[in-house]
Amino acid sequence: MGGSSPNCLRDSLRQALHRREAKLCRRKLTVLPSSSVDFSSNDFLSLSTSPAFRARFLNHLKRAPPLHPFASGGSRLLDGNSAYAEELEEFIATFHNAPSGLIFNSGYDANVGVLSTIPQPGDIIVYDELIHASAHEGMRLSRAGKRVKFAHSSPEGLEAVLQSQILADPQLRDGQRNVFIVVESVYSMDGDVAPIADFLEVVERLLPRKNGYFIVDEAHATGVFGPRGAGVVQQLGVEDRIFIRMHTFGKALASHGAIVLCCSDTRDYLINYARTLIYTTALGFPMLASIRSAYELLAEGETVQLQRTLGQLIVYFRTRLESLSAWGSSIFEVDHFTNSPIFSLRSRVPRQLASVCQQEGYIVRAIMPPTVPVGRERVRVCLHAGNTMEEIDGLIKTIETWLQQTEKKTARL
């Protein structure tokens, strides 16, 4: 029989891991003490530990009829669909001022499903260079004729790319081929907000045939930005100018899954062609009830105060970080976008800084390539409505002590 032996395969796998270890980018699963303070997760509104959310969720479960199945039992197209799921989609779509919505099992599945099926042969995908890995996977599977990136959050970069593509292919200007513009509203690693209004102006000016279609991933904006946490697109009031929006439930909404907001024809097309929907078991009733609970809190304004509290903590943390600026960019540099709960603490030794913080009981994570570009390594800090100013003070003190020690070591070298 041909092929490599199991030992050869294991050696190959070990060598690949050793190479990643040598580059300081080997990933490992870790479990930190539950007593640690969370400055890492995407639970921005702290709903996962909210008594109000838990009570509402449990109430939904108790109201289920006797013998009501908690498992879906199959894919949406076979036995996994339900009136409850469809009513939930309508409820969420109405909240987001969208014609319709389609629930996927995760934001990853939603992005892959959309981008692998919607762009047609000959179409072009133009994407922000820092979009999520799930979008890249969807584009890789796409039938689009070309995929072209533009400089991160740069309207000028988008315009330059579109102009070059229009010059190369007059059918784009004539409206015979489509351009899909793929961006995130809030980026997960830097926490910056995309200039969506400026992007819209560029696309609508260069593509007067209205064949430019925006796909906006609102994963990190959901619950945090916009009226009642509805997202950046609704904050700008441009819902009717966005072809597809994707909102996830596993971050600020303390649940799991995602929804694609779109027109009814697009929804029907995805039901027929999106393999990440067709060939996977649908979410069961408990998770749908969890999603419903979170959106009821949003719709009823119950999370508005959490948004305000989070905003106050963001201002406080940013102010406290400014007191650390004396150490200069050679050791430590802060990237932060106003009103964002995500802070990027860039350092040449992010793992060392993260380890020190973890030892002191503060959960933060070092983010390394390939998740971020080489030279952009950082410690990512996420704030939550449930954090306190005292906890922020403790984290700042830990960082300050580390900076002092690092400066002394550097001076001795």
Order of alpha helices (4+ residues) and beta strands (2+ residues): alpha-beta-alpha-alpha-beta-alpha-beta-alpha-beta-alpha-alpha-beta-alpha-beta-alpha-beta-beta-alpha-alpha-alpha-alpha-beta-beta-alpha-beta-beta-beta-alpha
